Amino acid sequence: MRLAKYLAHSGVASRRRAEEMIAGGRVRVGGEVVRDPARDVDHASGVEVDGRPVSPEPREVWMLNKPAGVTSTAREPGRRRAVTDLVDSPRRLYPVGRLDADSTGLILLTNDGGLANRLTHPRYGVPRTYRARLRRPPSEPDLRRLREGMMLEDGRTRPARVRRLSPRVIELTLREGRNRQIRRMAEAIGNEVVDLVRVSFGPLELGDLPEGGTRRLRKSELRRLWKDAARDG
């Protein structure tokens, strides 16, 4: 494994920050300073940061029902809580993708960078389902535009699965994760999202997990998640 990736998997820092630490001469391998982030290492290589030995930490994936007002960041510099504050784990976890602060529902947190990349990379198109309450009942032509894709300022959206649950509530399944995408799609049809909940991510469903509640994924759920992440969208 490359040195920078090894440090990231060990929970020392993000891969970019790990590369900076390596360039700064803070990392030794076998007692010698190494400045090449691509150096191949493993658990027997004797990797140290600032004189302390490091080794990869066990992988964890958690599900959280994110409350409103909590940010989808590993750390929140302001007064608002971050999703990582709600998970009782000693690991250096970070969210898989984002939910804006006003949205609620299912978000995953992990220290497995490979899985996180697979779940969020556009190539794999892992589906995410949301329940949105709109300001006004959308018309059938509005729903058709949402299904077929529409032009936003950052390009055309991919086709989506959309169904009406009640006059003002719709369910949308997307295979991409742009910033505030559903809110911007609603604006594009002259409407507004007043409440947004993510109810599923790939094969995982929010179910009856209470708001603010968390649980670590079971091995069977991880296998299903990796299976979904291995498919091309």
C-alpha positions, 0 to 999 in steps of 0.5 A: 500500500502507498505510504499516504494511503497507509497513513489515511487508513491508519486514521492519522489524517486525510490522504492530502494531509498525509502527503503534506506530513510526508513532504514535511519530513515527519514520517519515517519508515524503518527508522529513515525519513521518507518523503515519497508518498508513493512508497510501498509499505505494510504493517511490518514496514515500521511506519512512524509519524513524529516518532510514534508507530502507526498501523491501519485501524479496523474498518467501520461503517455506521448508519446515522439518521441525521437531524436537521441543523447537523452538518455533514462534515467531519468537523464543524468549525462553527457552533453547529454539530457535525455528524461525526459528533453523533457516532460513538466510535474512537475511529476517525470517521468521515461522512460518505457524501453529504446531506445539506444542514436542513435535510435529514435522514440516512447518511453513512460514516466510515474510515474506509476510503475505498468504499466511500469512493465507490459509493460516491463516484458517478461511474457506479451510480449507487442509487439514493432515494429521497422523500421531498415535501414541496411548497405546491403540488407539482403537475404531471409535466413537472414530474416528467421533467424531473424524471427525464433530466433537466439543465441546471447551472452545473449541467444536465441531471441524469434521469431519475425515478420519481413517484407521487406519494401525496399531492405535495410529497414526491419520492425521487431516486437519483444516481448522482449526488450534486450539491443541493441537487433536489432543491435546485431541481425543484426550483427549476420547475418553479417549486420549492422543497420545504422538507427533505429526507433521505430514506435509502442509500443503495441497499440500505433503508432508514427504516425505524432508526430514530432521528439522531440514532446510529448503528454500526452496519452488520457484515451482511449489510457491508457485503450488499453495499460492496456489491452495489458499489461494484456495479457500473451505473 
